[in-house]
Amino acid sequence: MVEQRAARHDQQRVVFPFDEGAEILWCDKLLSDKYRVDNIPLFAYGVSVGDVISTKRVDGDDRPYFNSLIERSGNKTCRVTVGEGMSGIADVLERLSELAKLASGIERYGRDYVAFNFPPSCDLDYIEARLNDGEDKGYWDWELSSALPSSHDADIGSGGTDTEKD
């Protein structure tokens, strides 16, 4: 279940479109078209918590839409989907408890999907080695959200289904 929260006065929901839909993330407003991402992205590619982005308006919609990445925060978002070798997300989180302690945030979606935000100080090689090991054993599949799918443009990627984060 996606946790709902009230917006702060300086926050706005920004639309991150991708091939199959869109993800809406809370972002801190910096300037009229400049925001800092304040949610762990579950489906959007190319961004992580703390990244500074520019937005644009789309005809017929008054919400801001992701336009481009301005500055990376250094945070890394790793997304994990339960594999056939596990009974559910609780099993995955138990096996990844060591990595969960390194994460600055964890966001669950449904019964078989979780995203971790790792701060810049974390050893990404170590994290990737642990995730690759579990993937090799069939426990889970995983991806790094900042790694853009090659089939899409440089700003946004494809993947997932429609979701709206509150």
N, C-alpha and C positions, 0 to 999 in steps of 0.2 A: 504494500500500500504506500502511496506517495504521501508524505506528510504535508499537511496544509499549514500555512503560516500567514500572518498578516504582513502586508508590505509596510516598510518604513517609508517616511515621507520622501526620501531621496531614491527610492527604488521604483523600477518599472519592469513590466514583463516584456521581454524582447523575443520575437519570433525567429527561430533558427530553422528555415525550411530545408528539406532534403527530398530525395526522389519520391519516397512513399508518404510524405506528410510533413509534419513540423514538430519541433520540440519548443516549448516556451519556457524560458529560464528567467528567474529574477536577476536583475542587474542593477548595480548602483549607477545612478546618473552622474556623469562627470561634467559634461557639456551638453549642448542641445542634441548632438548626434553621436556622442561619445559615452561609452558605458564600461563598467568593470563587471565581469561575470561573477555572480554570487551563488551559483548552484553548481553541483557536480553534473555535467552533461551526461545523460543516459544514452542518447542517440546521436546528438550532433557531433560532427567530426571537426577537428582542427582547433578546438578551444578547450580550455580547462578553467577551473576556478581561479579568479584573480587576473585573467587575461583582459586586456583593454581592447575593445572593439569599436568599430564605427557602425552606424546604422543608416538605413534609408527608409523612406516611406514608399508604400505600394498603393497605387490607385485604388480607391474604394475601401481602404483600411487605414485607420488612424494609429494603429500600433506600429512601433519601430520594428524593422526587420534587420537581421544581421546583414552587414555589407562586407566587412573585411576585418581581419585581425590587425591591430595597430602595434600591440606590444605583448609579448608572452610573459607570464608571471614566473615561469619556471616550474610550476606545478605540473604533474603528470596524472592523467586519468586512465586507469586500467579498468576495463569492463570484463566481467566474468559471467559466463552462462553455464549452468549446470550441465554436465555431461552424463552419458549413460552409466558411468561408474559410480555415480552418487545418487542418493535418494532425494536430495533437495538442497536448498540454499543453506540450511543449518549445517549440513555436512561439509559444504564448501567452506563456510566461514570457520568451522572448527579446524579444518585442515590448513586454512590460511590465517589462523589466529596470530601467528608470528608476524605476518605482513600487515594484518589489521592494526596491530599496535604501532606500526610505522606510519600508517595513514593518518592524515589530518581530517579526513571525513570519509564516511561510507554512506552510500545511498542505495537502498534496495528497491527493486521494481518487480512486483509479482512474486511468484514462488521460485523462479529459477534464474534470476538476473540480479547482479549487484555491481556497483561501480565504486572504486576506491580512488580517492584523491591523495596523491603522495607529494609532499613538499619538495622543493628543489634540493634540500639537504640529503634526501634519500638516495641510496645507491641503486639506480635504475637497472644496472646489470644484474645485481643480486635479485631484485624483484622479478625481472624477466626470467631469470634462471629458475626461480621457484615456480612461476606460472607456467613456463614451458615444461617443467618436470610433471606437473599435474595434468597438463594437456596431453603429454605423451602417454600418460597412464589412463587417459579417458575420463578423468574426473571432471574436466571442464574445458571449455573453449574460452579464449580470452583475446582481447585486442587493446591496443593503446589508442585512445581517442584522438590524439594529435597526429596519428599516422593516417593521412588521407587516402581513401581508396583511389587507385589509379584511374578508375573509370569516371571520375568526376573532376570538376574544376578545383582550383587551388583554395577556394574559400570555404566551401561547404561540401559535405560528403553525403553518401546515401547509407541507409541502413535503418533497421527498426521499423516500428509502426507508429501511427499517430499517438502522441502523448501530449498532455498539457500539464505542466508542473505548476502547482499553486504554492 
